[in-house]
Amino acid sequence: MTYTTLVIERPYGRLFVLNPEAERFPEKPLILLLHGAFEKHKKLLSWAELWRAEYDVALADLPGHGQSDPPSPVTLAAYIEEVRWLVSQHFGRRRVVIVGDSFGGLLGVALGNKPPANLAGAVSMDSLLSTAKQWSIQDLLPRVLDGQPEGSFRRMFAINVMGMGTAGVEDRNYRFYVEGAKVPILMLAGDVALGEKREVAHPSLLDDEDRVFLRTRGVLGVIPGVGHQLVLQRPQETFEAARAFTQPLR
C-alpha cells in the first residue's frame, strides 16, 4: 500500500499524517492506526499491510511523537480533541474505525464517549486503565526521560497523562472511558497479565481486576502467549481479532 504524506498545520504546530493514496474500499470504514506513547507511526507500518486487502488505512504521528509537534497544553484532553479533529474533519467524508496500540487505543475509546458522527468504533490494543500500578512503565520511564529537562514534552506527558513525576505516582483511572463509550469498542490484551512485579518482559498493562471489569461488559478480547506487545509479537492473531470486530461495522 502506498500513502500520501501530509504535514498539516494545526494551532499547536505540525501534524504528520499518512493518507491512503487512493480510496479502494470506500464502502467500508477507513482504518486509522494510532501508535502508543513515546513511539511513532512506523511501528505500525508493516502491520498495516495486513489490512490492505480489505480496507483503506491511514496512520499518523500523534502530537509530540515522530514528526508531529507537541500539543499545547500537554494533556489527555488535548490529545482527544486532536484525534476528534483528525476523524471528524480530516477524514470527515469517511466512516472511521480507530485501531490504536496502547495509548492510541485509549484515545480511540475516549473519543467514543462523545463520538463524531463518522466514528464507527474503536479497537484498543492493551491500553492501560489505571496508572499507579503500572510497575513495568515505571521501571522503563527513567530511560525514556533521561536527559529531558523539567518542563519538556516527555516530562509533561508523563506527569499529566500517566501521573508519573519526580514527586511520585498519582493514579490516573481511565475506566470511565470504557463505561461511557457510545460506539462499539474492543479491548484486546495479552494473556500475560500485569499482576505483581516480577521478572517478565513487557507484561500486559491490564491486571486480573481490569479483565473482570472488561469481561463483565463484553468488550475483552485476549491474545494468547503475549503481554503488551501484541502487534510485534502476535501480529496475525491481533489482526484477526481486530478484523473480526471491524467487519460488521459500517
Beta strands, then each sheet from edge to edge (+ up, - down):
strand 1: 3-10
strand 2: 13-20
strand 3: 30-34
strand 4: 57-60
strand 5: 96-101
strand 6: 119-125
strand 7: 164-165
strand 8: 168-169
strand 9: 185-190
strand 10: 220-223
sheet 1: 1+ 2- 4+ 3+ 5+ 6+ 9+ 10+
sheet 2: 7+ 8-
end
